[in-house]
Amino acid sequence: MSIWSKSVEAAQHNQAEGMHTLDKLFAVTQPGAVYSQPVHANGQTVITLSEVTVGMGFGYGIGEGAPPTEQENNPAASEQNAPAGGGGGGGGGGGFSAGRPVAIVTVNADGVTVKPVVDVTKLSIAFFTTFGAMALMLARMSRASR
């Protein structure tokens, strides 16, 4: 089996694994991942709404070629000492998926109520990041005006 055939076979195997991972990531984006199963209790129905984020990337490559021979580097060298050509291939990738609740829908005799789920940690991080950026800019502006 030639180096080229081995490289193509390895790339096909890597592509199959990548497609399997891709299928698993797309399974997360089904409606059941966004809307929970309704829960019925005491004359009320509660449904959780979620935000689902998916990211992915992958790539593959194969190649074949010969490195520079000693004759190219040193014309006096014989071709018998030249290194053998080679080839190879590979692939890689990764992905992630995340979900978080964003609202709770309650259905009862009084009607439908939608209450947002407030993520205090996310708000705190946004506040301190904004505050820090503003403090740095004010410090730079005060140094620039001197």
OpenMM code with the backbone's topology and positions (N, CA, C; nanometers):
from openmm import Vec3, app, unit

residues = "MET SER ILE TRP SER LYS SER VAL GLU ALA ALA GLN HIS ASN GLN ALA GLU GLY MET HIS THR LEU ASP LYS LEU PHE ALA VAL THR GLN PRO GLY ALA VAL TYR SER GLN PRO VAL HIS ALA ASN GLY GLN THR VAL ILE THR LEU SER GLU VAL THR VAL GLY MET GLY PHE GLY TYR GLY ILE GLY GLU GLY ALA PRO PRO THR GLU GLN GLU ASN ASN PRO ALA ALA SER GLU GLN ASN ALA PRO ALA GLY GLY GLY GLY GLY GLY GLY GLY GLY GLY GLY PHE SER ALA GLY ARG PRO VAL ALA ILE VAL THR VAL ASN ALA ASP GLY VAL THR VAL LYS PRO VAL VAL ASP VAL THR LYS LEU SER ILE ALA PHE PHE THR THR PHE GLY ALA MET ALA LEU MET LEU ALA ARG MET SER ARG ALA SER ARG".split()
positions = [
    Vec3(0.0859, -0.1176, 0.0000),
    Vec3(0.0000, 0.0000, 0.0000),
    Vec3(0.0905, 0.1239, 0.0000),
    Vec3(0.0635, 0.2170, -0.0892),
    Vec3(0.1478, 0.3353, -0.1016),
    Vec3(0.1207, 0.4337, 0.0116),
    Vec3(0.2122, 0.5266, 0.0272),
    Vec3(0.1968, 0.6310, 0.1295),
    Vec3(0.0719, 0.7127, 0.1007),
    Vec3(0.0468, 0.7386, -0.0257),
    Vec3(-0.0719, 0.8170, -0.0635),
    Vec3(-0.2001, 0.7452, -0.0206),
    Vec3(-0.2068, 0.6149, -0.0438),
    Vec3(-0.3251, 0.5370, -0.0050),
    Vec3(-0.3451, 0.5383, 0.1459),
    Vec3(-0.2349, 0.5244, 0.2206),
    Vec3(-0.2443, 0.5289, 0.3669),
    Vec3(-0.2928, 0.6656, 0.4136),
    Vec3(-0.2435, 0.7711, 0.3502),
    Vec3(-0.2845, 0.9065, 0.3878),
    Vec3(-0.4327, 0.9288, 0.3611),
    Vec3(-0.4790, 0.8819, 0.2456),
    Vec3(-0.6209, 0.8976, 0.2108),
    Vec3(-0.7074, 0.8173, 0.3070),
    Vec3(-0.6639, 0.6958, 0.3404),
    Vec3(-0.7403, 0.6125, 0.4336),
    Vec3(-0.7492, 0.6787, 0.5714),
    Vec3(-0.6382, 0.7352, 0.6185),
    Vec3(-0.6389, 0.8036, 0.7484),
    Vec3(-0.7286, 0.9264, 0.7447),
    Vec3(-0.7250, 1.0000, 0.6341),
    Vec3(-0.8094, 1.1192, 0.6217),
    Vec3(-0.9570, 1.0815, 0.6201),
    Vec3(-0.9914, 0.9711, 0.5530),
    Vec3(-1.1312, 0.9267, 0.5499),
    Vec3(-1.1784, 0.8868, 0.6891),
    Vec3(-1.0915, 0.8194, 0.7638),
    Vec3(-1.1267, 0.7813, 0.9013),
    Vec3(-1.1475, 0.9065, 0.9867),
    Vec3(-1.0563, 1.0039, 0.9752),
    Vec3(-1.0691, 1.1284, 1.0510),
    Vec3(-1.1953, 1.2041, 1.0115),
    Vec3(-1.2287, 1.2016, 0.8835),
    Vec3(-1.3498, 1.2703, 0.8376),
    Vec3(-1.4737, 1.2036, 0.8960),
    Vec3(-1.4738, 1.0718, 0.9024),
    Vec3(-1.5882, 1.0006, 0.9602),
    Vec3(-1.6041, 1.0357, 1.1082),
    Vec3(-1.4930, 1.0433, 1.1811),
    Vec3(-1.4994, 1.0823, 1.3223),
    Vec3(-1.5488, 1.2258, 1.3363),
    Vec3(-1.5034, 1.3142, 1.2481),
    Vec3(-1.5486, 1.4533, 1.2514),
    Vec3(-1.6971, 1.4654, 1.2251),
    Vec3(-1.7479, 1.3892, 1.1306),
    Vec3(-1.8909, 1.3933, 1.1006),
    Vec3(-1.9731, 1.3375, 1.2168),
    Vec3(-1.9203, 1.2358, 1.2844),
    Vec3(-1.9892, 1.1814, 1.4017),
    Vec3(-1.9983, 1.2878, 1.5113),
    Vec3(-1.8895, 1.3603, 1.5348),
    Vec3(-1.8901, 1.4692, 1.6333),
    Vec3(-1.9865, 1.5782, 1.5916),
    Vec3(-1.9870, 1.6120, 1.4643),
    Vec3(-2.0780, 1.7143, 1.4126),
    Vec3(-2.2233, 1.6732, 1.4340),
    Vec3(-2.2550, 1.5478, 1.4092),
    Vec3(-2.3917, 1.4987, 1.4317),
    Vec3(-2.4309, 1.5106, 1.5784),
    Vec3(-2.3376, 1.4804, 1.6690),
    Vec3(-2.3672, 1.4918, 1.8118),
    Vec3(-2.3918, 1.6371, 1.8509),
    Vec3(-2.3165, 1.7300, 1.7928),
    Vec3(-2.3362, 1.8713, 1.8252),
    Vec3(-2.4683, 1.9230, 1.7695),
    Vec3(-2.5071, 1.8791, 1.6510),
    Vec3(-2.6350, 1.9223, 1.5948),
    Vec3(-2.7536, 1.8632, 1.6713),
    Vec3(-2.7345, 1.7479, 1.7335),
    Vec3(-2.8427, 1.6888, 1.8131),
    Vec3(-2.8814, 1.7795, 1.9293),
    Vec3(-2.7872, 1.8602, 1.9760),
    Vec3(-2.8138, 1.9529, 2.0863),
    Vec3(-2.9091, 2.0634, 2.0429),
    Vec3(-2.9131, 2.0956, 1.9155),
    Vec3(-2.9930, 2.2087, 1.8679),
    Vec3(-3.1377, 2.1717, 1.8363),
    Vec3(-3.1832, 2.0592, 1.8817),
    Vec3(-3.3221, 2.0191, 1.8608),
    Vec3(-3.4144, 2.1014, 1.9502),
    Vec3(-3.5417, 2.1164, 1.9137),
    Vec3(-3.6346, 2.1954, 1.9957),
    Vec3(-3.6425, 2.1492, 2.1410),
    Vec3(-3.6252, 2.0211, 2.1659),
    Vec3(-3.6277, 1.9709, 2.3030),
    Vec3(-3.5156, 2.0261, 2.3886),
    Vec3(-3.4088, 2.0736, 2.3251),
    Vec3(-3.2997, 2.1345, 2.4003),
    Vec3(-3.3343, 2.2768, 2.4421),
    Vec3(-3.4266, 2.3412, 2.3724),
    Vec3(-3.4646, 2.4796, 2.4014),
    Vec3(-3.5861, 2.4847, 2.4929),
    Vec3(-3.6851, 2.4024, 2.4661),
    Vec3(-3.8085, 2.3989, 2.5448),
    Vec3(-3.8101, 2.2708, 2.6276),
    Vec3(-3.8202, 2.2840, 2.7596),
    Vec3(-3.8247, 2.1648, 2.8441),
    Vec3(-3.9601, 2.0953, 2.8319),
    Vec3(-3.9667, 1.9759, 2.8821),
    Vec3(-4.0943, 1.9052, 2.8882),
    Vec3(-4.1850, 1.9793, 2.9866),
    Vec3(-4.3109, 1.9995, 2.9532),
    Vec3(-4.4021, 2.0683, 3.0461),
    Vec3(-4.4192, 1.9890, 3.1762),
    Vec3(-4.4186, 2.0620, 3.2868),
    Vec3(-4.4404, 2.0013, 3.4178),
    Vec3(-4.5761, 2.0494, 3.4676),
    Vec3(-4.6661, 1.9566, 3.4995),
    Vec3(-4.8015, 1.9893, 3.5448),
    Vec3(-4.8107, 1.9633, 3.6949),
    Vec3(-4.8547, 2.0655, 3.7706),
    Vec3(-4.8741, 2.0492, 3.9153),
    Vec3(-4.9689, 2.1569, 3.9660),
    Vec3(-5.0624, 2.1186, 4.0505),
    Vec3(-5.1556, 2.2127, 4.1146),
    Vec3(-5.2265, 2.3039, 4.0148),
    Vec3(-5.2673, 2.2516, 3.9032),
    Vec3(-5.3400, 2.3315, 3.8050),
    Vec3(-5.2532, 2.4271, 3.7250),
    Vec3(-5.1217, 2.4109, 3.7315),
    Vec3(-5.0287, 2.4962, 3.6560),
    Vec3(-4.9423, 2.4087, 3.5655),
    Vec3(-4.8985, 2.4700, 3.4580),
    Vec3(-4.8024, 2.4057, 3.3690),
    Vec3(-4.6810, 2.4969, 3.3598),
    Vec3(-4.5635, 2.4408, 3.3832),
    Vec3(-4.4396, 2.5186, 3.3811),
    Vec3(-4.3488, 2.4633, 3.2716),
    Vec3(-4.2957, 2.5545, 3.1893),
    Vec3(-4.2033, 2.5189, 3.0811),
    Vec3(-4.0804, 2.6083, 3.0946),
    Vec3(-3.9627, 2.5478, 3.0904),
    Vec3(-3.8378, 2.6240, 3.0955),
    Vec3(-3.7876, 2.6471, 2.9534),
    Vec3(-3.7516, 2.7719, 2.9236),
    Vec3(-3.6933, 2.8069, 2.7937),
    Vec3(-3.5434, 2.8253, 2.8129),
    Vec3(-3.4656, 2.7690, 2.7233),
    Vec3(-3.3203, 2.7747, 2.7364),
    Vec3(-3.2552, 2.8339, 2.6130),
    Vec3(-3.1360, 2.8856, 2.6345),
    Vec3(-3.0514, 2.9339, 2.5255),
    Vec3(-2.9484, 2.8246, 2.5000),
    Vec3(-2.9316, 2.7845, 2.3761),
    Vec3(-2.8364, 2.6796, 2.3411),
    Vec3(-2.7322, 2.7390, 2.2471),
    Vec3(-2.6052, 2.7179, 2.2809),
    Vec3(-2.4943, 2.7673, 2.1998),
    Vec3(-2.4102, 2.6480, 2.1555),
    Vec3(-2.3755, 2.6453, 2.0285),
    Vec3(-2.2935, 2.5376, 1.9736),
    Vec3(-2.1831, 2.6003, 1.8893),
    Vec3(-2.0629, 2.5522, 1.9053),
    Vec3(-1.9507, 2.5978, 1.8237),
    Vec3(-1.8653, 2.4790, 1.7844),
    Vec3(-1.8071, 2.4857, 1.6669),
    Vec3(-1.7271, 2.3729, 1.6216),
    Vec3(-1.6299, 2.4164, 1.5126),
    Vec3(-1.5298, 2.3353, 1.4932),
    Vec3(-1.4354, 2.3575, 1.3847),
    Vec3(-1.3504, 2.2334, 1.3656),
    Vec3(-1.3182, 2.2041, 1.2433),
    Vec3(-1.2289, 2.0927, 1.2163),
    Vec3(-1.1672, 2.1091, 1.0786),
    Vec3(-1.0569, 2.0396, 1.0574),
    Vec3(-0.9883, 2.0473, 0.9294),
    Vec3(-0.9055, 1.9224, 0.9052),
    Vec3(-0.8708, 1.9019, 0.7816),
    Vec3(-0.7966, 1.7834, 0.7406),
    Vec3(-0.6937, 1.8237, 0.6355),
    Vec3(-0.5907, 1.7441, 0.6251),
    Vec3(-0.4928, 1.7685, 0.5207),
    Vec3(-0.4128, 1.6432, 0.4919),
    Vec3(-0.3737, 1.6291, 0.3681),
    Vec3(-0.2863, 1.5195, 0.3287),
    Vec3(-0.1848, 1.5751, 0.2303),
    Vec3(-0.0713, 1.5113, 0.2239),
    Vec3(0.0299, 1.5582, 0.1306),
    Vec3(0.1357, 1.4524, 0.1082),
    Vec3(0.2084, 1.4720, 0.0021),
    Vec3(0.3148, 1.3792, -0.0320),
    Vec3(0.4223, 1.4590, -0.1028),
    Vec3(0.5432, 1.4259, -0.0743),
    Vec3(0.6510, 1.4972, -0.1400),
    Vec3(0.7845, 1.4472, -0.0899),
    Vec3(0.8889, 1.4972, -0.1506),
    Vec3(1.0237, 1.4579, -0.1126),
    Vec3(1.0963, 1.5791, -0.0558),
    Vec3(1.1714, 1.5604, 0.0531),
    Vec3(1.2500, 1.6710, 0.1062),
    Vec3(1.3675, 1.6999, 0.0136),
    Vec3(1.4341, 1.8135, 0.0298),
    Vec3(1.5491, 1.8439, -0.0557),
    Vec3(1.6561, 1.7356, -0.0424),
    Vec3(1.7112, 1.6963, -0.1544),
    Vec3(1.8157, 1.5937, -0.1517),
    Vec3(1.9490, 1.6588, -0.1214),
    Vec3(2.0446, 1.5741, -0.0826),
    Vec3(2.1790, 1.6263, -0.0556),
    Vec3(2.2392, 1.6852, -0.1826),
    Vec3(2.2000, 1.6307, -0.2976),
    Vec3(2.2536, 1.6802, -0.4240),
    Vec3(2.2087, 1.8245, -0.4472),
    Vec3(2.0838, 1.8581, -0.4074),
    Vec3(2.0372, 1.9958, -0.4232),
    Vec3(2.1129, 2.0889, -0.3306),
    Vec3(2.1465, 2.0405, -0.2095),
    Vec3(2.2217, 2.1220, -0.1144),
    Vec3(2.3709, 2.1216, -0.1458),
    Vec3(2.4197, 2.0094, -0.1954),
    Vec3(2.5609, 1.9937, -0.2270),
    Vec3(2.5701, 1.9170, -0.3584),
    Vec3(2.5939, 1.9848, -0.4697),
    Vec3(2.5934, 1.9169, -0.6002),
    Vec3(2.6918, 1.8015, -0.6100),
    Vec3(2.7926, 1.7962, -0.5241),
    Vec3(2.8918, 1.6891, -0.5318),
    Vec3(2.8408, 1.5586, -0.4709),
    Vec3(2.7353, 1.5634, -0.3904),
    Vec3(2.6841, 1.4427, -0.3242),
    Vec3(2.6151, 1.3526, -0.4266),
    Vec3(2.6191, 1.2241, -0.4008),
    Vec3(2.5544, 1.1311, -0.4938),
    Vec3(2.4060, 1.1182, -0.4600),
    Vec3(2.3295, 1.0746, -0.5589),
    Vec3(2.1855, 1.0597, -0.5391),
    Vec3(2.1532, 0.9424, -0.4475),
    Vec3(2.2443, 0.8498, -0.4302),
    Vec3(2.2182, 0.7341, -0.3447),
    Vec3(2.2023, 0.7746, -0.1985),
    Vec3(2.2609, 0.8844, -0.1574),
    Vec3(2.2532, 0.9290, -0.0187),
    Vec3(2.1325, 1.0194, 0.0068),
    Vec3(2.0513, 1.0429, -0.0943),
    Vec3(1.9360, 1.1325, -0.0783),
    Vec3(1.8303, 1.0651, 0.0094),
    Vec3(1.7650, 1.1426, 0.0969),
    Vec3(1.6598, 1.0838, 0.1805),
    Vec3(1.5383, 1.0445, 0.0968),
    Vec3(1.4662, 0.9459, 0.1449),
    Vec3(1.3467, 0.9000, 0.0739),
    Vec3(1.2337, 1.0009, 0.0904),
    Vec3(1.1469, 1.0067, -0.0110),
    Vec3(1.0301, 1.0948, -0.0028),
    Vec3(0.9273, 1.0362, 0.0930),
    Vec3(0.8314, 1.1167, 0.1304),
    Vec3(0.7301, 1.0686, 0.2240),
    Vec3(0.6007, 1.1444, 0.2073),
    Vec3(0.5092, 1.1094, 0.2864),
    Vec3(0.3798, 1.1758, 0.2838),
    Vec3(0.3100, 1.1550, 0.4157),
    Vec3(0.2037, 1.2232, 0.4308),
    Vec3(0.1295, 1.2086, 0.5552),
    Vec3(-0.0020, 1.2820, 0.5476),
    Vec3(-0.0741, 1.2662, 0.6503),
    Vec3(-0.2027, 1.3334, 0.6571),
    Vec3(-0.2503, 1.3376, 0.8001),
    Vec3(-0.3467, 1.4187, 0.8211),
    Vec3(-0.4012, 1.4273, 0.9557),
    Vec3(-0.5201, 1.5191, 0.9590),
    Vec3(-0.5803, 1.5190, 1.0706),
    Vec3(-0.6963, 1.6043, 1.0882),
    Vec3(-0.7203, 1.6286, 1.2357),
    Vec3(-0.7994, 1.7251, 1.2615),
    Vec3(-0.8310, 1.7542, 1.4001),
    Vec3(-0.9493, 1.8470, 1.4079),
    Vec3(-0.9972, 1.8612, 1.5248),
    Vec3(-1.1100, 1.9508, 1.5428),
    Vec3(-1.1616, 1.9453, 1.6840),
    Vec3(-1.2631, 2.0214, 1.7052),
    Vec3(-1.3229, 2.0249, 1.8373),
    Vec3(-1.4546, 2.0985, 1.8327),
    Vec3(-1.5207, 2.0952, 1.9419),
    Vec3(-1.6485, 2.1637, 1.9484),
    Vec3(-1.6973, 2.1736, 2.0907),
    Vec3(-1.8017, 2.2487, 2.1075),
    Vec3(-1.8616, 2.2626, 2.2388),
    Vec3(-2.0097, 2.2900, 2.2226),
    Vec3(-2.0810, 2.2657, 2.3258),
    Vec3(-2.2211, 2.3056, 2.3312),
    Vec3(-2.2511, 2.3443, 2.4751),
    Vec3(-2.3357, 2.4434, 2.4901),
    Vec3(-2.3723, 2.4913, 2.6233),
    Vec3(-2.5169, 2.5364, 2.6214),
    Vec3(-2.5807, 2.5220, 2.7316),
    Vec3(-2.7186, 2.5672, 2.7435),
    Vec3(-2.7409, 2.6299, 2.8796),
    Vec3(-2.8296, 2.7270, 2.8843),
    Vec3(-2.8640, 2.7897, 3.0114),
    Vec3(-3.0089, 2.8350, 3.0050),
    Vec3(-3.0785, 2.8292, 3.1172),
    Vec3(-3.2181, 2.8733, 3.1177),
    Vec3(-3.2271, 3.0247, 3.1027),
    Vec3(-3.3221, 3.0717, 3.0237),
    Vec3(-3.3401, 3.2165, 3.0049),
    Vec3(-3.4773, 3.2648, 3.0496),
    Vec3(-3.5761, 3.1764, 3.0570),
    Vec3(-3.7099, 3.2186, 3.0996),
    Vec3(-3.7897, 3.0979, 3.1478),
    Vec3(-3.8901, 3.1294, 3.2290),
    Vec3(-3.9825, 3.0270, 3.2768),
    Vec3(-4.1231, 3.0702, 3.2391),
    Vec3(-4.1928, 2.9837, 3.1668),
    Vec3(-4.3301, 3.0114, 3.1243),
    Vec3(-4.4239, 2.9341, 3.2168),
    Vec3(-4.5178, 3.0059, 3.2757),
    Vec3(-4.6175, 2.9440, 3.3629),
    Vec3(-4.7552, 2.9639, 3.3013),
    Vec3(-4.8282, 2.8562, 3.2852),
    Vec3(-4.9640, 2.8610, 3.2305),
    Vec3(-5.0587, 2.8115, 3.3399),
    Vec3(-5.1566, 2.8961, 3.3767),
    Vec3(-5.2568, 2.8558, 3.4758),
    Vec3(-5.3904, 2.9192, 3.4396),
    Vec3(-5.4869, 2.9117, 3.5285),
    Vec3(-5.6209, 2.9651, 3.5006),
    Vec3(-5.6195, 3.1167, 3.4814),
    Vec3(-5.5214, 3.1852, 3.5391),
    Vec3(-5.5111, 3.3308, 3.5261),
    Vec3(-5.4490, 3.3741, 3.3937),
    Vec3(-5.3873, 3.2839, 3.3212),
    Vec3(-5.3254, 3.3175, 3.1933),
    Vec3(-5.1836, 3.2638, 3.1842),
    Vec3(-5.1068, 3.3279, 3.0982),
    Vec3(-4.9680, 3.2872, 3.0734),
    Vec3(-4.8750, 3.3934, 3.1307),
    Vec3(-4.7750, 3.3499, 3.2061),
    Vec3(-4.6760, 3.4403, 3.2639),
    Vec3(-4.5376, 3.3963, 3.2178),
    Vec3(-4.4581, 3.4919, 3.1712),
    Vec3(-4.3202, 3.4641, 3.1313),
    Vec3(-4.2290, 3.5440, 3.2232),
    Vec3(-4.1442, 3.4737, 3.2976),
    Vec3(-4.0511, 3.5389, 3.3896),
    Vec3(-3.9089, 3.5091, 3.3431),
    Vec3(-3.8277, 3.6153, 3.3245),
    Vec3(-3.6890, 3.5917, 3.2837),
    Vec3(-3.6063, 3.5334, 3.3986),
    Vec3(-3.5078, 3.4539, 3.3637),
    Vec3(-3.4121, 3.4015, 3.4611),
    Vec3(-3.2905, 3.4933, 3.4551),
    Vec3(-3.2625, 3.5612, 3.5657),
    Vec3(-3.1520, 3.6573, 3.5706),
    Vec3(-3.0261, 3.5842, 3.6160),
    Vec3(-2.9225, 3.5931, 3.5353),
    Vec3(-2.7936, 3.5317, 3.5670),
    Vec3(-2.7071, 3.6370, 3.6353),
    Vec3(-2.7041, 3.6343, 3.7683),
    Vec3(-2.6329, 3.7355, 3.8462),
    Vec3(-2.4830, 3.7306, 3.8176),
    Vec3(-2.4283, 3.6132, 3.7989),
    Vec3(-2.2850, 3.6009, 3.7705),
    Vec3(-2.2496, 3.6697, 3.6394),
    Vec3(-2.3291, 3.6472, 3.5373),
    Vec3(-2.3032, 3.7088, 3.4069),
    Vec3(-2.3145, 3.8611, 3.4157),
    Vec3(-2.4145, 3.9098, 3.4882),
    Vec3(-2.4297, 4.0546, 3.5060),
    Vec3(-2.3120, 4.1132, 3.5830),
    Vec3(-2.2656, 4.0438, 3.6857),
    Vec3(-2.1514, 4.0917, 3.7642),
    Vec3(-2.0253, 4.0988, 3.6791),
    Vec3(-2.0013, 3.9971, 3.6002),
    Vec3(-1.8831, 3.9971, 3.5130),
    Vec3(-1.8910, 4.1122, 3.4134),
    Vec3(-2.0076, 4.1338, 3.3544),
    Vec3(-2.0241, 4.2445, 3.2593),
    Vec3(-2.0023, 4.3788, 3.3283),
    Vec3(-2.0558, 4.3952, 3.4494),
    Vec3(-2.0402, 4.5214, 3.5226),
    Vec3(-1.8936, 4.5495, 3.5518),
    Vec3(-1.8225, 4.4520, 3.6094),
    Vec3(-1.6834, 4.4754, 3.6469),
    Vec3(-1.5931, 4.4906, 3.5251),
    Vec3(-1.6226, 4.4228, 3.4163),
    Vec3(-1.5457, 4.4415, 3.2935),
    Vec3(-1.5646, 4.5825, 3.2396),
    Vec3(-1.6886, 4.6294, 3.2375),
    Vec3(-1.7169, 4.7656, 3.1905),
    Vec3(-1.6524, 4.8683, 3.2819),
    Vec3(-1.6655, 4.8491, 3.4122),
    Vec3(-1.6070, 4.9421, 3.5090),
    Vec3(-1.4550, 4.9462, 3.4942),
    Vec3(-1.3918, 4.8307, 3.4783),
    Vec3(-1.2463, 4.8259, 3.4609),
    Vec3(-1.2017, 4.8944, 3.3328),
    Vec3(-1.2739, 4.8730, 3.2231),
    Vec3(-1.2387, 4.9378, 3.0961),
    Vec3(-1.2529, 5.0890, 3.1073),
    Vec3(-1.3584, 5.1350, 3.1746),
    Vec3(-1.3774, 5.2795, 3.1920),
    Vec3(-1.2663, 5.3383, 3.2781),
    Vec3(-1.2259, 5.2688, 3.3843),
    Vec3(-1.1185, 5.3178, 3.4712),
    Vec3(-0.9870, 5.3269, 3.3949),
    Vec3(-0.9566, 5.2261, 3.3131),
    Vec3(-0.8334, 5.2302, 3.2331),
    Vec3(-0.8354, 5.3452, 3.1332),
    Vec3(-0.9479, 5.3668, 3.0682),
    Vec3(-0.9573, 5.4767, 2.9711),
    Vec3(-0.9451, 5.6128, 3.0395),
    Vec3(-1.0074, 5.6296, 3.1557),
    Vec3(-0.9947, 5.7560, 3.2292),
    Vec3(-0.8501, 5.7796, 3.2709),
    Vec3(-0.7803, 5.6743, 3.3136),
    Vec3(-0.6395, 5.6883, 3.3513),
    Vec3(-0.5550, 5.7275, 3.2305),
    Vec3(-0.5790, 5.6677, 3.1166),
    Vec3(-0.5039, 5.7034, 2.9951),
    Vec3(-0.5334, 5.8466, 2.9523),
    Vec3(-0.6602, 5.8849, 2.9608),
    Vec3(-0.6971, 6.0211, 2.9204),
    Vec3(-0.6355, 6.1241, 3.0139),
    Vec3(-0.6282, 6.0944, 3.1433),
    Vec3(-0.5683, 6.1909, 3.2363),
    Vec3(-0.4181, 6.2005, 3.2138),
    Vec3(-0.3510, 6.0889, 3.1807),
    Vec3(-0.2072, 6.0942, 3.1494),
    Vec3(-0.1820, 6.1696, 3.0194),
    Vec3(-0.2701, 6.1522, 2.9221),
    Vec3(-0.2520, 6.2179, 2.7920),
    Vec3(-0.2729, 6.3683, 2.8017),
    Vec3(-0.3545, 6.4137, 2.8952),
    Vec3(-0.3816, 6.5578, 2.9061),
    Vec3(-0.2733, 6.6310, 2.9839),
    Vec3(-0.1793, 6.5628, 3.0452),
    Vec3(-0.0716, 6.6283, 3.1229),
    Vec3(0.0341, 6.6830, 3.0349),
] * unit.nanometer
topology = app.Topology()
chain = topology.addChain("A")
for resn in residues:
    res = topology.addResidue(resn, chain)
    for name in ("N", "CA", "C"):
        topology.addAtom(name, app.Element.getBySymbol(name[0]), res)
